[in-house]
Each structure stands twice: as structure tokens, then as C-alpha cells.
Amino acid sequence: MRRDLRFWRKIKQVPGSLQRFYEGPEYGLELKAVWLGFTTALGVWFCAVCLGLLWIMLKGAGSYWFGAYVYLVGLLGVFLGGLFAGSRVNKKGWLHGLWVGVLLGMLGIIVNLELAPQLLSLASMGRQLLVWSLWGLTGGYIGSLLLYWPQKKSISRKEKRPGAW
């Protein structure tokens, strides 16, 4: 028992250890924010695709652009997920949005490989992962800016009038 405690104390002292990964916004990721962004993005994507399928079924005809619709709604979901993840953290909103994009991009690649593996190449999978990661990164960055924009604006007003009461 005593050896186990010494081992864990040594891990806490090692820089770059796994504990810093989930220690907080100062060092790494807040997993709750990434999870919120991932579930938001997945929910938006799933609901929009279900509504699109329902529309196609009620219309009674096929849709030529349904694949593009699913892809664009997936991008919108990743952006919104990154936006929510970035707005939940104090610092590094871009990193949290990036992780949302990477996770949902990998899930999208897995779904595409299950549905039509002959249509995907390694280049198209890499492109999808890159594009979705960049949309998540953008959403996380904008989410963190929206969180602190009113505070930055009020600070700049105080700096303009240093002699004011």
C-alpha cells in the first residue's frame, strides 16, 4: 500500500505526466467541455440527418444532394460543438474545439467506412479529418472570444480614461 502511494506522488512531480492532461484549463484539457462539445456536435448532426431522411421519405423521391447535405450539416455540428466547448473554458478554447473536431471526424470516418468502404481512400479520410478538425478549432476559438469579448471591451474603456473616477 505504501509503495503505491509513493508511485503516485512521483507521477505528480513528473512534468508532462498524464495528470496534467486532465488537471484543468491551466495545463491541459477540461474533459467535460470536450464531452459537451462532442455530444452537441453529434446531436446536431444526428437530428439534422434524421430530419433530412424524413423529408426525403415524405417527399417520395430521392435526393441527389443528400450526401453533400449530410457533410455540410456535419461541419455545422462540429462548428457548434467547438463553439460550446470553447465557451466553457477559460483558456485554450481552440484546443478544446480541435479535440471536438478530431473526435467527430474520426467517428465520421468510421461511419463512412461501415456504410461504403469502397468509396473512401486514404486521402479522402485525411481530408475529412483535417477539415472537420479545422472547423472545430475555429468554433472553439470563436467560442472563447465570445466568452471574453464583453470583459475585454470594458477593460479598454477603463484604459482610455485613466483619470476618471
Secondary structure, DSSP 8 states (H G I E B T S, - for coil): -HHHHHHHHHHHHSTT-GGGGSS-TTTS--HHHHHHHHHHHHHHHHHHHHHHHHHHHHHTS--TTHHHHHHHHHHHHHHHHHHHHHHT-SS-HHHHHHHHHHHHHHHHHHHHHHH-GGG--HHHHHHHHHHHHHHHHHHHHHHHHHHHHHHHHHHHHHHH-TT--
